[in-house]
């Protein structure tokens, strides 16, 4: 038990996000309930769990405040629900797969109470073996914005035991001064359903003049991605989509066009699975559709065509890489080959045994004729019909997919053009309003002058 003056510590709100994590809560909540800290509330935000998470918490942890969402809102949106409920001077985001040590919270909060320039603190996270480092602060590599966690998979031998300023800390266990939330706002819910929301928040906080600190005395065990193994949503797609969102939020135009785009095109030339290529093409397309919103935030709507062309170039490069993996055959070849192989044929039997071989083959042929006539032939007919239907369906789907891709790209260009026209129109309206305001000011001055003249007379 700490001997420090308990009245000097700020009130803390621990916000735990949960989705179908009853077994994880059995480990997480007892560790939070037993932290050595005087003024602490625990808020559980349940993202529409279908297991008995909420019932379990109500029965075993009645002191926990439960906020039950009707559906899975993802990380940012779910956490924001809890952040709005939090009453503490310090708010700590906690994953439901984190187990903390008793002195974890005091160590995490202390820098926020002794240095006003510190806005966020993060802890040392270990893998379940308690010896291997998972996180000791982090950075994003430039220009591709890939995450690099310091110490990842290194044995903890004290090499990361010095507090230091870092680019960002993971949202799995992050302490935030409440004043920071007032100054910077909540998590960006555009980073749905997860990935990059913690890095984005830390970058925004640093841009506001605060520091982000890694605190090695605050130690916790993280059962990494234990809850996300249940998520059916494509993690690969979420990663690429949100990586692009982060880049568009934090890179200058020149950084995006001159550094990120060439580096991303080189990355696409590396060996990749068909799934990743499909996923990244989808992420590029979704980003094209989100360009109007992103460019409005940047105040660069007039540069829509530059960003649009760059993203289209990435999509074409990814598509070309698919052709490299599969060879130069056009898509039609696969439909033709499937149609050619759709017919199944009865086997012809033979035997290499001398003398009795022909008799064995004749017996097998006779038996096959009987079984084929009464059973197998019917199955073959059904399989041929199914194969034919599958080939025709794949052909239709291929045509539809190509049409959809062209329509989506066209829609993205049209949306960008419409948004640019809207921005130009809004600028014209602002100019007209400014001119009207100036005219009203001149009229008011003239009226005042006339009024003064009448008084003198």
C-alpha positions in Angstrom: 0.0 0.0 0.0 1.4 3.4 -0.9 2.2 5.9 1.8 1.8 8.9 -0.4 -0.9 11.5 0.5 -4.1 10.0 -1.0 -5.8 13.4 -1.1 -3.2 14.7 -3.6 -4.2 12.2 -6.3 -6.8 13.2 -8.9 -10.0 11.3 -9.4 -9.6 8.7 -12.2 -12.2 7.1 -14.5 -11.2 3.7 -16.0 -13.1 3.1 -19.2 -13.2 -0.5 -20.2 -14.5 -1.5 -23.7 -16.0 -4.9 -24.0 -17.6 -7.1 -26.7 -18.4 -10.7 -25.9 -15.5 -10.8 -23.5 -16.9 -12.4 -20.4 -13.9 -14.7 -19.9 -11.5 -11.7 -20.4 -13.4 -9.6 -17.9 -12.9 -12.4 -15.3 -9.2 -11.5 -15.5 -9.3 -7.8 -16.3 -11.9 -6.4 -13.7 -10.4 -8.0 -10.6 -7.0 -6.5 -11.4 -8.6 -3.0 -11.9 -10.7 -3.4 -8.7 -7.5 -4.1 -6.8 -5.3 -1.3 -8.0 -3.6 0.8 -5.2 -5.4 4.1 -5.9 -7.7 6.2 -3.7 -10.2 7.8 -6.1 -11.2 5.6 -9.0 -14.4 4.7 -10.8 -14.7 1.8 -13.4 -17.0 2.3 -16.4 -17.7 -0.7 -18.5 -18.9 0.1 -22.0 -20.5 -3.0 -23.5 -20.7 -3.0 -27.3 -23.8 -5.1 -27.7 -22.4 -8.4 -26.3 -24.5 -11.5 -26.9 -22.8 -13.5 -24.1 -23.4 -12.9 -20.4 -20.8 -10.2 -20.0 -23.2 -7.6 -18.6 -24.9 -10.1 -16.2 -21.6 -11.3 -15.0 -20.4 -7.8 -14.2 -23.6 -6.8 -12.4 -23.4 -9.9 -10.2 -19.7 -9.9 -9.4 -18.7 -6.2 -9.7 -21.7 -4.1 -8.6 -19.5 -1.0 -8.1 -18.8 -0.9 -11.9 -20.9 1.6 -13.9 -22.3 -0.2 -16.9 -23.1 1.5 -20.2 -24.8 -1.0 -22.5 -24.8 -0.1 -26.2 -27.3 -1.9 -28.4 -24.8 -2.8 -31.0 -21.0 -3.1 -31.6 -19.9 0.5 -32.2 -16.2 -0.3 -32.7 -13.4 1.0 -30.7 -13.5 4.8 -31.2 -17.2 5.2 -31.0 -17.6 2.8 -28.1 -14.8 4.4 -26.1 -16.3 7.9 -26.8 -19.5 6.7 -25.1 -17.5 6.0 -22.0 -15.5 9.2 -22.3 -18.7 11.2 -22.2 -19.7 9.4 -19.0 -16.3 9.8 -17.2 -16.2 12.2 -14.3 -12.5 11.8 -13.3 -9.8 14.5 -13.8 -7.8 11.7 -15.5 -9.5 9.2 -17.9 -7.8 5.9 -18.7 -8.7 3.7 -21.7 -8.4 0.0 -21.0 -8.9 -3.0 -23.2 -10.8 -5.9 -21.7 -7.9 -8.2 -22.4 -5.5 -6.2 -20.2 -4.5 -7.3 -16.6 -2.7 -4.6 -14.6 -0.4 -4.7 -11.6 -1.4 -3.1 -8.3 0.9 0.0 -8.7 0.1 0.4 -12.4 -2.4 3.3 -12.0 -0.3 5.5 -9.6 2.7 5.1 -11.9 0.6 6.0 -15.0 -1.1 9.0 -13.4 1.9 10.5 -11.6 3.4 12.3 -14.7 0.1 13.9 -15.4 0.1 15.5 -11.9 3.7 16.7 -11.9 4.0 18.2 -15.4 1.3 20.2 -17.1 2.9 19.7 -20.5 2.2 15.9 -20.4 -1.2 15.2 -21.9 -1.1 11.4 -22.3 0.8 8.5 -20.6 1.2 4.9 -21.7 2.5 1.9 -20.0 4.8 -1.1 -20.6 2.8 -4.0 -21.9 4.0 -7.5 -21.7 2.9 -10.7 -23.4 1.1 -13.3 -21.1 4.4 -14.9 -20.3 5.2 -11.8 -18.2 8.7 -11.6 -19.7 8.4 -10.6 -23.3 7.7 -7.0 -24.2 4.8 -6.2 -26.4 4.8 -2.4 -26.2 7.2 0.2 -24.8 5.9 3.2 -26.7 5.5 3.4 -30.4 6.1 5.3 -33.6 4.8 5.2 -37.2 7.3 4.7 -39.9 7.5 7.3 -42.6 6.1 7.5 -45.2 4.1 4.3 -45.2 2.7 4.8 -41.7 3.3 1.3 -40.4 3.3 0.8 -36.7 6.6 0.1 -34.8 6.3 -0.8 -31.2 9.5 -0.3 -29.3 10.8 -3.5 -27.7 8.3 -5.8 -29.5 9.0 -9.5 -28.7 12.2 -8.6 -26.9 12.8 -10.2 -23.5 12.3 -7.5 -20.8 15.8 -7.0 -19.2 15.3 -3.4 -18.2 16.4 -2.0 -21.6 13.2 0.1 -21.7 13.0 1.2 -18.1 13.6 4.9 -18.7 10.6 7.2 -19.1 10.7 9.0 -22.4 8.6 11.0 -24.8 7.2 9.0 -27.7 5.1 9.6 -30.9 2.2 7.6 -29.5 1.1 4.9 -27.0 -1.4 2.1 -27.6 -5.0 2.7 -26.7 -5.0 -0.7 -25.0 -4.0 1.2 -21.8 -3.7 5.0 -22.2 -4.2 7.7 -19.5 -5.5 11.1 -20.7 -5.7 14.3 -18.7 -9.4 15.4 -18.9 -8.2 18.9 -19.9 -6.8 17.3 -23.1 -10.2 16.0 -24.0 -11.6 19.6 -23.5 -8.9 21.0 -25.8 -8.6 18.3 -28.5 -11.9 16.5 -28.4 -12.7 12.8 -28.4 -11.4 9.9 -30.5 -12.0 10.2 -34.3 -14.9 7.9 -35.0 -13.9 7.7 -38.7 -11.3 5.2 -37.7 -13.9 2.4 -37.7 -14.0 -0.3 -36.5 -10.4 -0.2 -35.1 -6.8 0.6 -35.9 -5.0 4.0 -35.9 -7.4 5.8 -33.6 -4.9 5.8 -30.8 -2.0 7.0 -33.0 -4.3 9.7 -34.5 -5.4 10.9 -31.1 -1.8 11.1 -29.8 -0.7 13.0 -32.9 -3.6 15.5 -32.4 -2.6 15.9 -28.8 1.0 16.6 -29.7 -0.1 19.1 -32.3 -2.0 20.9 -29.5 1.3 21.3 -27.6 1.1 18.4 -25.2 3.6 15.6 -24.7 3.0 11.9 -24.9 5.0 9.9 -22.3 5.9 6.3 -22.0 6.0 5.3 -18.3 7.9 2.0 -17.7 6.9 1.7 -14.0 3.3 1.2 -15.1 3.2 -2.5 -16.2 0.4 -4.6 -17.5 -0.2 -7.9 -19.2 -1.9 -7.7 -22.6 -3.6 -10.8 -24.1 -3.0 -9.2 -27.5 -6.0 -9.3 -29.9 -7.8 -11.8 -27.8 -11.1 -10.0 -28.2 -10.5 -9.2 -31.9 -10.1 -12.8 -32.9 -13.9 -12.9 -32.6 -14.3 -10.0 -35.1 -15.5 -11.1 -38.5 -14.9 -7.7 -40.0 -11.7 -7.8 -42.2 -8.9 -6.7 -40.0 -6.7 -6.3 -43.1 -9.2 -4.0 -44.7 -9.6 -1.9 -41.5 -5.8 -1.6 -41.3 -5.3 -0.3 -44.8 -8.4 1.9 -44.8 -7.5 3.6 -41.5 -3.8 3.9 -42.5 -4.9 5.9 -45.5 -7.2 8.0 -43.3 -4.3 8.7 -41.0 -2.0 9.7 -43.8 -4.6 12.0 -45.3 -5.2 13.7 -41.9 -1.6 14.3 -40.9 0.5 14.5 -44.1 0.9 17.6 -46.2 0.0 17.5 -49.8 3.6 17.3 -50.8 4.3 14.5 -48.3 1.3 12.6 -49.6 2.1 13.0 -53.3 5.9 13.0 -53.3 6.7 10.6 -50.5 3.7 8.4 -49.6 2.4 7.6 -53.1 5.8 6.5 -54.6 6.6 4.4 -51.5 3.1 2.8 -51.5 3.5 1.9 -55.2 6.9 0.2 -54.4 5.2 -1.6 -51.6 2.6 -3.0 -53.9 5.3 -4.6 -56.1 6.3 -6.8 -53.2 4.8 -10.4 -53.0 1.3 -10.3 -51.6 -1.6 -12.7 -51.3 -4.7 -12.3 -53.6 -6.7 -11.5 -50.5 -4.4 -8.6 -49.6 -4.5 -7.2 -53.1 -8.3 -7.3 -53.2 -8.5 -5.7 -49.8 -6.1 -2.9 -50.5 -7.9 -2.1 -53.7 -11.1 -1.9 -51.8 -9.4 0.4 -49.2 -8.2 2.7 -52.0 -11.7 2.9 -53.5 -13.3 3.6 -50.1 -10.7 6.4 -49.5 -11.6 7.9 -52.9 -15.2 8.0 -51.8 -14.2 9.7 -48.5 -12.0 12.3 -50.2 -14.6 15.1 -50.1 -14.8 14.8 -46.3 -11.1 14.5 -45.8 -10.2 17.4 -48.1 -12.8 19.6 -46.4 -11.1 18.9 -43.1 -7.8 19.8 -44.7 -9.2 22.9 -46.4 -7.9 21.6 -49.8 -11.0 20.9 -51.8 -9.4 22.5 -54.8 -6.8 19.7 -54.9 -9.4 16.9 -55.2 -8.2 16.0 -58.7 -4.6 15.5 -57.6 -5.6 13.2 -54.7 -8.1 11.4 -56.9 -5.6 10.7 -59.6 -3.0 9.4 -57.0 -5.4 7.0 -55.5 -6.6 5.7 -58.9 -2.9 5.1 -59.7 -2.6 3.0 -56.6 -5.6 0.9 -57.5 -4.3 0.3 -61.0 -0.9 -0.7 -59.6 -2.6 -3.2 -57.3 -4.7 -4.6 -60.1 -1.6 -4.9 -62.3 0.1 -6.8 -59.5 -2.8 -9.3 -59.4 -2.1 -10.0 -63.1 1.5 -10.6 -62.3 0.6 -13.1 -59.7 -1.9 -15.0 -61.8 -0.1 -14.6 -65.1 -1.1 -12.7 -68.2 -4.4 -14.6 -68.7 -7.5 -12.4 -68.9 -10.3 -13.0 -66.6 -12.4 -14.6 -69.4 -9.8 -17.5 -69.6 -10.9 -18.7 -66.1 -14.6 -18.8 -67.1 -13.8 -20.6 -70.3 -11.6 -23.2 -68.6 -14.3 -23.8 -66.0 -16.9 -24.3 -68.7 -14.5 -26.7 -70.5 -14.0 -28.8 -67.4 -17.6 -28.8 -66.2 -18.3 -32.3 -67.6 -17.5 -35.3 -65.4 -17.0 -38.7 -67.1 -17.3 -42.3 -66.0 -13.8 -44.0 -65.6 -12.6 -46.8 -67.9 -11.2 -49.7 -65.8 -8.1 -51.8 -66.6 -5.8 -54.2 -64.8 -2.1 -55.0 -65.2 -2.4 -58.5 -63.8 -1.5 -61.2 -66.3 -4.1 -63.7 -67.5 -6.8 -62.8 -65.0 -6.3 -59.0 -65.6 -9.0 -58.8 -68.3 -11.4 -60.7 -66.1 -10.8 -58.3 -63.2 -11.3 -55.3 -65.5 -14.5 -56.9 -66.9 -15.9 -57.5 -63.5 -15.1 -53.9 -62.4 -16.7 -52.6 -65.5 -19.8 -54.7 -65.0 -20.1 -53.6 -61.3 -19.5 -50.0 -62.3 -22.3 -50.2 -65.0 -24.7 -51.5 -62.3 -23.7 -48.9 -59.7 -23.5 -46.1 -62.3 -26.9 -47.0 -63.7 -28.7 -46.9 -60.4 -26.8 -44.3 -58.4 -23.5 -42.7 -59.6 -24.8 -41.5 -62.9 -27.5 -39.5 -61.2 -24.9 -37.9 -59.0 -22.7 -37.1 -62.0 -25.7 -35.5 -63.7 -26.4 -33.3 -60.7 -22.7 -32.4 -60.4 -22.5 -31.4 -64.1 -25.6 -29.3 -63.8 -24.1 -27.7 -60.7 -20.7 -27.0 -62.4 -22.5 -25.5 -65.4 -24.5 -23.2 -63.2 -21.4 -22.3 -61.1 -19.5 -21.4 -64.3 -22.4 -19.2 -65.6 -22.8 -17.5 -62.2 -19.0 -16.8 -62.0 -19.2 -15.3 -65.5 -22.1 -13.1 -64.5 -20.4 -12.1 -61.2 -17.2 -11.3 -63.1 -19.1 -9.0 -65.5 -20.9 -7.4 -62.5 -17.7 -6.9 -60.5 -16.0 -5.2 -63.4 -19.0 -3.0 -64.0 -19.2 -2.2 -60.3 -15.6 -1.2 -60.1 -16.0 1.1 -63.1 -19.1 2.6 -61.6 -17.5 3.1 -58.2 -14.5 4.8 -59.7 -16.8 7.0 -61.8 -18.9 7.8 -58.7 -15.8 8.7 -56.7 -14.8 11.2 -59.4 -18.3 12.6 -59.7 -18.5 13.1 -55.9 -15.2 14.8 -55.9 -16.3 17.1 -58.7 -19.6 17.9 -57.0 -17.8 18.7 -53.7 -15.4 20.9 -55.5 -18.3 22.8 -57.2 -20.0 23.1 -53.9 -16.9 24.5 -52.3 -16.5 27.0 -55.1 -20.2 28.0 -54.8 -19.8 28.4 -51.0 -16.7 30.6 -51.6 -18.7 32.8 -54.0 -21.5 33.1 -51.4 -19.0 34.1 -48.8 -17.6 36.8 -51.1 -21.1 38.1 -51.9 -21.9 38.2 -48.2 -18.6 40.1 -47.5 -19.4 42.6 -50.3 -23.0 43.0 -48.9 -21.6 43.6 -45.4 -19.3 46.3 -46.7 -22.1 48.0 -48.6 -24.2 47.9 -45.4 -21.3 49.4 -43.5 -21.0 52.3 -46.1 -24.8 52.9 -45.9 -24.6 53.0 -42.1 -21.8 55.5 -42.3 -23.7 57.6 -44.7 -26.7 57.6 -42.5 -24.6 58.6 -39.5 -23.0 61.4 -41.5 -26.5 62.7 -42.6 -27.7 62.5 -39.1 -24.8 64.6 -37.8 -25.4 67.1 -40.6 -29.0 67.5 -39.6 -28.0 68.1 -36.0 -25.6 70.8 -36.9 -28.3 72.6 -38.9 
